[in-house]
Amino acid sequence: MFEDNKNLREHICSLLNLAAECEVLGAFGDFMLVESPVRDLNSGVISMDIAMPGVNGIEAALKIRSFNKYYYYFQKAIAPK
């Protein structure tokens, strides 16, 4: 799971871990710090925040796709005005 907002990342991970068929293998706030560890994860699905700083979710998915064929779920949190 890639989400730069720490609170949102923790909430989403908590919700996913409640499902018996889900296990969060890693939660990261910045793709640049975890490109190597992602190579070692054996994940079926990667959840990506589209608007992350540095490398956004779309760019990160393209990089990951070059070495592994995960399914991707993209999300974008919008703060209320």
ABEGO torsion letter per residue (X at the ends): XBBABAAAAAAAAAAAAABAABBBABBBABAAAAAAAAAABBBABBBBBABBBEBBAAAAAAAAAAABBBBBBBBBBBBBX
